[in-house]
Structures are given as C-alpha cells and as structure tokens.
C-alpha cells in the first residue's frame, strides 16, 4: 500500500525506511533524519555538471576494473531514518555485495553531492554528518555556482578537507587511485 498525500500532509514526526518504501516509485523524496524531504528535479546545469563528472569517473573506474559508478536516483540506505539519493557514488569491486535489488545497503566508498538551492543545506550539514558516521571514505561537494570542488577524506572517523579547487585546478581521489579531475572540465 502506498503512502498517500494525505498521510504525508498529516505531518508525522518521524518516518522510517518502511514508510519510504511505501512512496510511489519515482517520488521526489529522500529520508533525512527521519523526515521525508522533497527534493525538486535538478536544473539542466546541475545535470550537465553531474554527467561530465560521472562520465570521467565511470570511464576511469570501468577501464581499470575498480568497481562501479552509479548516479541518482539510486537509494542509499544508511539506517532506518537515513536513505539518500546522492548525485554520484562509487563502490569498490571488493564491496559490490552492498548492492541489493532495490537499494545500496551501506556506505558507498565515495559519494558526490552537487549542491543546489533545494538540497544544499542537507548536503553540507545533515548528510555530511551521516556520511561521516556511516563510513563513506571520500565525500566530494561540488558547487556549480562557485565552480568549486571540495574533497573530504575520512580519517579517524572524521571528514578532513583534503583538497579544494575553484574555477580551475585538479582534484584527485584518494579512494579511486589514479583518478584526477580537471575542475574546469566539469563546469
């Protein structure tokens, strides 16, 4: 049985993954901190940045046989109140078993979130903390407005800013060995 608009409008305090699964397929929601957060469709520019970065990452990963790169929308289940749809994820070959039929169960090795006005707060605050706690090894925050990329690496259970480039320059993945991205090539 689907979660109805009336049930959503009733504004329950907390939702779980079970509630999330009751949403109609393709519903524009993420489960963040037990809240069903509506995420509007990304802008065309957001999508252009995403595809340019994804193609570089996926091409490199596939060519080297390192794992898999997936893009939104794909459900990443981190716990009963946290299921996100990151813009781009990488899962190493040794961890492909976290890919289930309907979701990714557990932290991807690398997550990319591309900031947008509707989701920026969550990407920089709530999701950042949950990705950190869940063990995402590398977190890229891509800001299309500033034309910047920040790369955070997990060290001793905490994200540490490893690299940052704005307008131009190169960022390197520590998780996908050998992957380098020229920032100007994605904006």
Backbone as CSV, one residue per row, in Angstrom:
resi,resn,N_x,N_y,N_z,CA_x,CA_y,CA_z,C_x,C_y,C_z
1,UNK,0.843,-1.168,0.000,0.000,0.000,0.000,0.893,1.238,0.000
2,UNK,0.585,2.205,-0.851,1.378,3.423,-0.973,1.090,4.394,0.151
3,UNK,2.110,5.161,0.473,1.954,6.265,1.403,1.211,7.348,0.637
4,UNK,0.081,7.797,1.155,-0.753,8.751,0.422,-0.342,10.184,0.727
5,UNK,-0.767,11.083,-0.151,-0.503,12.506,0.078,-1.150,12.977,1.370
6,UNK,-2.310,12.425,1.698,-2.982,12.798,2.949,-2.126,12.403,4.146
7,UNK,-1.518,11.216,4.069,-0.639,10.782,5.164,0.583,11.690,5.266
8,UNK,1.128,12.068,4.126,2.270,12.985,4.136,1.873,14.341,4.700
9,UNK,0.709,14.829,4.289,0.231,16.133,4.754,-0.067,16.133,6.246
10,UNK,-0.391,14.970,6.787,-0.677,14.885,8.218,0.565,15.220,9.045
11,UNK,1.730,15.136,8.413,2.957,15.590,9.032,3.404,14.815,10.254
12,UNK,3.506,13.511,10.116,4.057,12.716,11.219,5.427,13.259,11.599
13,UNK,5.811,13.006,12.822,7.094,13.499,13.306,8.284,12.753,12.702
14,UNK,8.202,11.421,12.626,9.312,10.614,12.160,8.834,9.576,11.155
15,UNK,9.651,9.355,10.135,9.387,8.321,9.150,10.546,7.331,9.169
16,UNK,10.283,6.120,8.699,11.309,5.081,8.644,11.485,4.616,7.199
17,UNK,12.436,3.732,7.014,12.660,3.169,5.689,11.415,2.449,5.185
18,UNK,10.677,1.810,6.072,9.433,1.136,5.681,8.443,2.141,5.083
19,UNK,8.305,3.310,5.714,7.437,4.363,5.170,7.951,4.831,3.811
20,UNK,9.250,5.032,3.734,9.880,5.486,2.496,9.568,4.520,1.351
21,UNK,9.624,3.228,1.632,9.343,2.208,0.614,7.885,2.233,0.146
22,UNK,7.020,2.815,0.936,5.601,2.902,0.565,5.311,4.079,-0.377
23,UNK,6.278,4.953,-0.592,6.083,6.054,-1.539,5.946,5.486,-2.952
24,UNK,5.172,6.147,-3.802,5.093,5.687,-5.192,6.474,5.755,-5.856
25,UNK,6.750,4.816,-6.735,8.035,4.795,-7.432,8.276,6.136,-8.125
26,UNK,9.494,6.633,-7.989,9.853,7.900,-8.620,9.492,9.128,-7.805
27,UNK,8.963,8.942,-6.605,8.620,10.091,-5.762,9.883,10.880,-5.428
28,UNK,9.803,12.203,-5.489,10.996,13.034,-5.292,11.322,13.291,-3.816
29,UNK,11.563,12.220,-3.072,11.842,12.354,-1.644,13.122,11.618,-1.286
30,UNK,13.752,12.121,-0.226,14.828,11.420,0.447,14.439,11.347,1.917
31,UNK,14.903,10.333,2.591,14.634,10.165,4.020,15.862,10.688,4.767
32,UNK,15.722,11.863,5.360,16.843,12.536,6.013,16.468,12.816,7.461
33,UNK,17.157,12.155,8.365,16.880,12.358,9.780,15.464,12.008,10.172
34,UNK,14.883,11.002,9.514,13.520,10.590,9.819,12.455,11.480,9.196
35,UNK,12.864,12.459,8.375,11.918,13.325,7.667,11.905,12.937,6.198
36,UNK,10.727,12.974,5.596,10.639,12.804,4.145,10.817,14.183,3.531
37,UNK,11.974,14.382,2.907,12.338,15.692,2.365,12.158,15.654,0.856
38,UNK,11.286,16.549,0.353,11.064,16.618,-1.087,12.268,17.291,-1.741
39,UNK,12.791,16.645,-2.760,13.923,17.205,-3.487,13.505,17.454,-4.929
40,UNK,13.389,18.728,-5.310,12.958,19.039,-6.669,13.956,18.543,-7.712
41,UNK,13.485,18.413,-8.933,14.366,17.992,-10.019,15.534,18.952,-10.132
42,UNK,16.721,18.422,-10.432,17.875,19.295,-10.604,17.737,20.137,-11.870
43,UNK,18.437,21.269,-11.869,18.423,22.151,-13.039,19.216,21.507,-14.175
44,UNK,19.003,21.969,-15.400,19.804,21.436,-16.506,21.315,21.618,-16.272
45,UNK,21.724,22.761,-15.709,23.158,22.982,-15.466,23.687,21.968,-14.451
46,UNK,22.932,21.734,-13.402,23.297,20.718,-12.400,23.502,19.375,-13.091
47,UNK,22.585,19.012,-13.975,22.680,17.747,-14.699,23.896,17.704,-15.629
48,UNK,24.217,18.849,-16.248,25.392,18.897,-17.130,26.672,18.682,-16.335
49,UNK,26.775,19.328,-15.169,27.942,19.138,-14.304,28.019,17.675,-13.869
50,UNK,26.886,17.116,-13.468,26.832,15.742,-12.999,27.290,14.757,-14.075
51,UNK,26.782,14.894,-15.281,27.126,13.925,-16.329,28.592,14.042,-16.726
52,UNK,29.129,15.269,-16.758,30.547,15.436,-17.105,31.440,14.755,-16.075
53,UNK,31.112,14.929,-14.798,31.913,14.303,-13.750,31.711,12.793,-13.742
54,UNK,30.468,12.377,-13.857,30.176,10.943,-13.835,30.869,10.209,-14.984
55,UNK,30.839,10.776,-16.181,31.474,10.111,-17.323,32.972,9.943,-17.099
56,UNK,33.612,10.963,-16.530,35.049,10.844,-16.249,35.314,9.754,-15.209
57,UNK,34.531,9.786,-14.134,34.720,8.802,-13.069,34.408,7.392,-13.564
58,UNK,33.264,7.226,-14.197,32.830,5.901,-14.640,33.781,5.326,-15.687
59,UNK,34.208,6.154,-16.628,35.139,5.686,-17.655,36.431,5.177,-17.042
60,UNK,36.969,5.934,-16.098,38.207,5.549,-15.424,38.021,4.257,-14.636
61,UNK,36.958,4.201,-13.841,36.691,3.044,-12.982,36.456,1.786,-13.811
62,UNK,35.668,1.890,-14.861,35.387,0.724,-15.705,36.638,0.266,-16.439
63,UNK,37.415,1.218,-16.957,38.634,0.880,-17.685,39.626,0.137,-16.801
64,UNK,39.700,0.513,-15.547,40.653,-0.105,-14.612,40.055,-1.286,-13.843
65,UNK,38.744,-1.526,-14.004,38.089,-2.626,-13.306,38.072,-2.446,-11.794
66,UNK,37.837,-1.210,-11.350,37.929,-0.881,-9.923,36.628,-1.035,-9.149
67,UNK,35.505,-1.128,-9.863,34.213,-1.201,-9.189,33.127,-0.658,-10.088
68,UNK,32.212,0.103,-9.496,31.076,0.641,-10.250,30.783,2.068,-9.808
69,UNK,30.381,2.891,-10.766,29.925,4.261,-10.510,28.449,4.301,-10.886
70,UNK,27.624,4.794,-9.986,26.186,4.929,-10.226,25.779,6.374,-9.984
71,UNK,24.654,6.756,-10.588,24.169,8.122,-10.381,22.712,8.121,-9.924
72,UNK,22.267,9.293,-9.486,20.899,9.470,-8.998,19.907,9.249,-10.141
73,UNK,18.757,8.741,-9.794,18.321,8.334,-8.466,18.629,6.864,-8.189
74,UNK,19.376,6.630,-7.123,19.579,5.287,-6.585,19.531,5.433,-5.068
75,UNK,18.761,4.588,-4.421,18.608,4.675,-2.967,19.824,4.113,-2.259
76,UNK,20.372,4.924,-1.358,21.478,4.501,-0.498,20.936,4.476,0.924
77,UNK,20.738,3.253,1.419,20.199,3.040,2.766,21.367,3.031,3.749
78,UNK,21.316,3.967,4.714,22.374,4.041,5.721,21.877,3.627,7.097
79,UNK,20.608,3.869,7.387,19.948,3.314,8.575,18.450,3.559,8.437
80,UNK,17.684,3.168,9.435,16.218,3.201,9.340,15.646,4.593,9.077
81,UNK,16.394,5.650,9.380,15.888,7.004,9.155,16.742,7.797,8.182
82,UNK,17.629,7.117,7.468,18.540,7.793,6.534,18.661,6.994,5.240
83,UNK,17.937,7.432,4.209,18.056,6.848,2.868,18.147,8.009,1.883
84,UNK,19.286,8.113,1.224,19.566,9.247,0.343,19.662,8.801,-1.113
85,UNK,19.644,9.806,-1.992,19.873,9.590,-3.411,21.004,10.527,-3.848
86,UNK,22.254,10.157,-3.538,23.383,11.020,-3.903,23.466,11.188,-5.413
87,UNK,24.102,12.270,-5.842,24.243,12.523,-7.274,25.088,11.443,-7.950
88,UNK,26.219,11.078,-7.328,27.115,10.069,-7.902,27.708,9.270,-6.737
89,UNK,27.831,7.963,-6.928,28.513,7.141,-5.929,29.490,6.200,-6.624
90,UNK,30.499,5.794,-5.872,31.446,4.777,-6.321,31.479,3.685,-5.262
91,UNK,31.411,2.437,-5.733,31.541,1.282,-4.852,32.674,0.428,-5.410
92,UNK,33.660,0.162,-4.564,34.823,-0.631,-4.967,34.428,-2.074,-5.248
93,UNK,35.175,-2.720,-6.124,34.906,-4.114,-6.521,34.773,-5.043,-5.316
94,UNK,35.581,-4.816,-4.301,35.569,-5.698,-3.133,34.311,-5.537,-2.282
95,UNK,33.502,-4.505,-2.579,32.315,-4.234,-1.768,31.023,-4.257,-2.571
96,UNK,31.034,-4.832,-3.743,29.843,-4.838,-4.589,28.668,-5.578,-3.955
97,UNK,28.929,-6.334,-2.903,27.849,-7.056,-2.232,26.879,-6.132,-1.489
98,UNK,27.204,-4.850,-1.361,26.251,-3.920,-0.731,25.158,-3.500,-1.711
99,UNK,25.299,-3.885,-2.971,24.282,-3.578,-3.977,23.200,-4.644,-3.907
100,UNK,22.007,-4.237,-3.484,20.865,-5.139,-3.419,19.934,-4.849,-4.594
101,UNK,18.878,-5.610,-4.692,17.949,-5.448,-5.814,17.360,-4.042,-5.887
102,UNK,16.968,-3.473,-4.745,16.259,-2.195,-4.754,17.028,-1.046,-4.123
103,UNK,18.221,-1.322,-3.585,18.944,-0.259,-2.888,20.411,-0.649,-2.713
104,UNK,21.167,0.357,-2.328,22.527,0.141,-1.860,22.403,0.091,-0.343
105,UNK,22.842,-0.991,0.275,22.714,-1.126,1.731,24.085,-0.931,2.370
106,UNK,24.311,0.299,2.812,25.580,0.635,3.439,26.254,1.775,2.716
107,UNK,27.354,2.215,3.293,28.065,3.384,2.778,28.842,3.061,1.508
108,UNK,28.614,3.832,0.443,29.490,3.727,-0.723,30.906,4.162,-0.318
109,UNK,31.887,3.820,-1.123,33.260,4.231,-0.833,33.453,5.725,-1.081
110,UNK,32.791,6.240,-2.092,32.889,7.654,-2.445,31.497,8.160,-2.795
111,UNK,31.174,9.356,-2.305,29.893,9.992,-2.602,30.171,11.392,-3.144
112,UNK,29.445,11.759,-4.198,29.489,13.116,-4.736,28.103,13.716,-4.584
113,UNK,28.038,14.877,-3.953,26.796,15.658,-3.906,27.058,16.968,-4.626
114,UNK,26.182,17.289,-5.560,26.261,18.548,-6.299,25.236,19.478,-5.681
115,UNK,25.716,20.590,-5.157,24.845,21.499,-4.420,23.797,22.124,-5.325
116,UNK,22.614,22.274,-4.769,21.533,23.004,-5.428,20.797,23.762,-4.331
117,UNK,20.065,24.815,-4.687,19.383,25.597,-3.654,18.458,24.760,-2.767
118,UNK,17.814,23.746,-3.330,16.859,22.957,-2.563,17.483,21.933,-1.634
119,UNK,18.739,21.537,-1.904,19.335,20.461,-1.113,20.649,20.832,-0.447
120,UNK,21.180,22.000,-0.743,22.495,22.399,-0.226,22.639,22.282,1.273
121,UNK,21.637,22.733,2.011,21.710,22.669,3.471,21.907,21.224,3.936
122,UNK,21.119,20.315,3.381,21.211,18.908,3.776,22.567,18.314,3.395
123,UNK,23.047,18.650,2.175,24.315,18.098,1.710,25.479,18.552,2.586
124,UNK,25.427,19.801,3.060,26.524,20.364,3.839,26.430,20.074,5.330
125,UNK,25.244,19.752,5.808,25.054,19.545,7.250,24.634,18.120,7.574
126,UNK,23.355,17.850,7.423,22.809,16.551,7.856,23.486,15.377,7.162
127,UNK,23.493,15.401,5.845,24.033,14.266,5.104,25.539,14.141,5.328
128,UNK,26.236,15.249,5.415,27.676,15.255,5.698,27.959,14.442,6.960
129,UNK,27.216,14.733,8.027,27.431,14.051,9.311,27.096,12.563,9.230
130,UNK,26.018,12.234,8.524,25.625,10.828,8.410,26.613,10.067,7.524
131,UNK,27.052,10.675,6.423,28.062,10.022,5.584,29.322,9.755,6.406
132,UNK,29.729,10.723,7.188,30.903,10.586,8.039,30.731,9.427,9.028
133,UNK,29.608,9.444,9.738,29.318,8.414,10.740,29.185,7.022,10.110
134,UNK,28.657,6.963,8.888,28.411,5.686,8.209,29.666,5.085,7.584
135,UNK,30.723,5.881,7.476,31.972,5.341,6.949,32.219,5.575,5.474
136,UNK,31.561,6.567,4.872,31.904,6.950,3.495,33.362,7.406,3.538
137,UNK,34.199,6.820,2.719,35.637,7.097,2.796,36.035,8.421,2.158
138,UNK,35.246,8.860,1.169,35.572,10.120,0.488,34.271,10.794,0.077
139,UNK,34.179,12.104,0.345,32.963,12.865,0.069,33.340,14.106,-0.726
140,UNK,32.797,14.202,-1.936,33.039,15.363,-2.789,31.814,16.257,-2.739
141,UNK,32.033,17.521,-2.480,30.978,18.519,-2.550,31.300,19.415,-3.741
142,UNK,30.405,19.383,-4.716,30.583,20.128,-5.957,29.599,21.297,-5.927
143,UNK,30.114,22.495,-6.105,29.289,23.711,-6.075,29.279,24.349,-7.461
144,UNK,28.192,24.150,-8.221,28.130,24.716,-9.567,28.165,26.243,-9.595
145,UNK,27.628,26.891,-8.587,27.625,28.366,-8.562,29.035,28.922,-8.400
146,UNK,29.804,28.327,-7.505,31.179,28.771,-7.261,32.190,28.082,-8.184
147,UNK,31.682,27.099,-8.933,32.541,26.281,-9.794,33.703,25.720,-8.981
148,UNK,33.325,25.073,-7.872,34.347,24.540,-6.975,34.056,23.090,-6.607
149,UNK,35.126,22.410,-6.195,35.039,21.043,-5.718,35.843,20.956,-4.423
150,UNK,35.212,20.413,-3.391,35.898,20.127,-2.141,35.918,18.615,-1.975
151,UNK,37.062,18.086,-1.586,37.211,16.652,-1.369,37.528,16.432,0.104
152,UNK,36.622,15.718,0.778,36.806,15.371,2.186,37.157,13.896,2.269
153,UNK,38.149,13.569,3.080,38.549,12.178,3.288,38.295,11.803,4.742
154,UNK,37.886,10.575,4.947,37.619,10.075,6.288,38.931,9.659,6.941
155,UNK,39.239,10.314,8.054,40.448,9.996,8.816,40.074,9.900,10.276
156,UNK,40.335,8.761,10.869,39.999,8.525,12.279,38.535,8.834,12.573
157,UNK,37.649,8.438,11.635,36.215,8.585,11.834,35.659,9.975,11.588
158,UNK,36.493,10.903,11.106,36.042,12.280,10.847,36.459,12.704,9.442
159,UNK,35.595,13.485,8.783,35.969,14.041,7.487,36.966,15.178,7.691
160,UNK,37.994,15.148,6.846,39.009,16.186,6.837,39.082,16.717,5.416
161,UNK,39.080,18.052,5.273,39.208,18.640,3.943,40.585,18.293,3.395
162,UNK,40.602,17.526,2.319,41.848,17.053,1.721,42.301,17.962,0.587
163,UNK,41.325,18.435,-0.221,41.645,19.266,-1.380,40.480,20.199,-1.675
164,UNK,40.793,21.283,-2.354,39.758,22.207,-2.796,40.268,22.921,-4.037
165,UNK,39.414,23.049,-5.026,39.764,23.778,-6.242,38.549,24.584,-6.671
166,UNK,38.810,25.823,-7.083,37.731,26.701,-7.553,38.106,27.270,-8.915
167,UNK,37.173,27.181,-9.847,37.320,27.677,-11.215,38.275,26.827,-12.054
168,UNK,39.447,26.505,-11.515,40.418,25.687,-12.252,41.284,24.921,-11.265
169,UNK,42.023,23.980,-11.802,42.864,23.143,-10.957,42.430,21.696,-11.039
170,UNK,43.142,20.864,-10.313,42.918,19.424,-10.347,42.595,18.917,-8.955
171,UNK,41.610,18.026,-8.882,41.357,17.298,-7.639,41.616,15.819,-7.930
172,UNK,42.136,15.142,-6.908,42.490,13.729,-7.047,41.745,12.927,-6.008
173,UNK,41.248,11.798,-6.433,40.594,10.903,-5.486,41.653,10.107,-4.741
174,UNK,41.440,9.936,-3.448,42.315,9.080,-2.637,41.761,7.655,-2.618
175,UNK,40.469,7.521,-2.923,39.800,6.215,-2.900,39.883,5.527,-4.256
176,UNK,39.763,6.287,-5.332,39.889,5.747,-6.689,41.293,6.104,-7.158
177,UNK,42.252,5.246,-6.859,43.663,5.523,-7.128,43.893,5.885,-8.595
178,UNK,44.516,7.036,-8.806,44.848,7.490,-10.151,43.827,8.414,-10.782
179,UNK,42.642,8.528,-10.199,41.621,9.406,-10.784,41.940,10.860,-10.479
180,UNK,42.065,11.641,-11.535,42.274,13.085,-11.438,41.215,13.767,-12.286
181,UNK,40.640,14.852,-11.757,39.622,15.595,-12.489,40.039,17.056,-12.575
182,UNK,40.100,17.570,-13.798,40.341,18.998,-14.000,39.018,19.703,-13.734
183,UNK,38.996,20.573,-12.756,37.763,21.223,-12.341,37.089,21.946,-13.512
184,UNK,37.881,22.633,-14.322,37.283,23.377,-15.434,36.602,22.473,-16.457
185,UNK,36.918,21.179,-16.457,36.313,20.264,-17.419,34.882,19.867,-17.052
186,UNK,34.458,20.157,-15.820,33.094,19.761,-15.429,32.141,20.946,-15.349
187,UNK,32.675,22.165,-15.405,31.791,23.358,-15.317,31.693,24.063,-16.653
